[in-house]
Amino acid sequence: MEKFVTLLIPALVALILVRLLLIPMKLIFKIGIHSGCGFLCLWLLNSVAGFTGVFFPINAVTVLTAGFLGLPGIALMALLAIL
């Protein structure tokens, strides 16, 4: 029984550490996916900027805004660009 407890405690500690380290990795992965989608949307909109007349600079702020807010974020940036 003593041998079982000495193996169980390090296994539980390792499991808890792995769970705690996975939470930030999920957040980083989610931010990366959203930023990639935001970049793609801004790039597509900038490719037709000759027709629309609205050009979005591609930087960290605009990419994250487009990535996290989606279409409302792009509409907000377009409204700010027009005004």
C-alpha positions in Angstrom: 0.0 0.0 0.0 2.8 2.4 0.8 4.4 1.8 -2.6 1.0 2.7 -4.3 0.8 6.0 -2.4 4.3 7.0 -3.2 3.5 6.4 -6.9 0.1 8.1 -6.7 1.2 11.4 -5.3 3.8 12.3 -8.0 1.3 11.1 -10.7 -1.4 13.5 -9.4 1.1 16.3 -9.1 2.2 15.7 -12.7 -1.4 15.6 -13.9 -2.2 18.9 -12.2 0.9 20.5 -13.7 0.0 19.3 -17.2 -3.6 20.6 -16.8 -2.3 24.0 -15.6 0.1 24.3 -18.5 -2.5 23.4 -21.1 -4.9 26.2 -20.2 -2.5 29.0 -21.5 -1.6 26.9 -24.6 -5.3 26.7 -25.5 -5.6 30.5 -25.1 -2.5 31.1 -27.2 -3.8 28.7 -29.9 -7.2 30.5 -29.9 -5.6 33.9 -30.2 -3.5 32.6 -33.1 -6.5 31.2 -35.0 -8.5 34.4 -34.5 -5.6 36.6 -35.6 -5.1 34.5 -38.7 -8.7 34.8 -39.6 -8.6 38.5 -39.0 -5.5 38.9 -41.1 -7.1 36.9 -43.9 -10.3 39.1 -43.8 -8.3 42.3 -43.9 -6.1 41.1 -46.7 -9.2 40.2 -48.7 -10.8 43.5 -48.1 -7.6 45.4 -49.0 -7.4 43.4 -52.2 -10.7 45.0 -53.3 -9.9 48.4 -51.8 -9.9 49.9 -55.3 -13.6 49.2 -55.6 -14.6 50.2 -52.0 -12.2 53.0 -51.4 -11.6 51.9 -47.8 -8.0 50.6 -47.0 -7.2 49.0 -43.7 -3.7 49.0 -42.5 -2.6 45.5 -41.4 -1.1 45.8 -38.0 -1.6 44.0 -34.7 -4.5 46.2 -33.5 -6.5 45.9 -36.7 -5.8 42.2 -37.0 -6.9 41.5 -33.4 -9.9 43.7 -33.8 -11.0 41.9 -36.9 -10.2 38.5 -35.4 -12.0 38.9 -32.1 -14.9 41.1 -33.1 -15.4 39.6 -36.5 -17.8 41.4 -38.9 -18.9 44.1 -36.4 -15.2 44.9 -35.8 -14.5 45.3 -39.5 -17.6 47.5 -39.8 -16.4 49.6 -36.9 -13.0 50.0 -38.5 -14.6 50.9 -41.8 -16.8 53.5 -40.1 -13.8 55.0 -38.4 -11.9 55.0 -41.7 -14.7 56.9 -43.4 -15.1 59.5 -40.6 
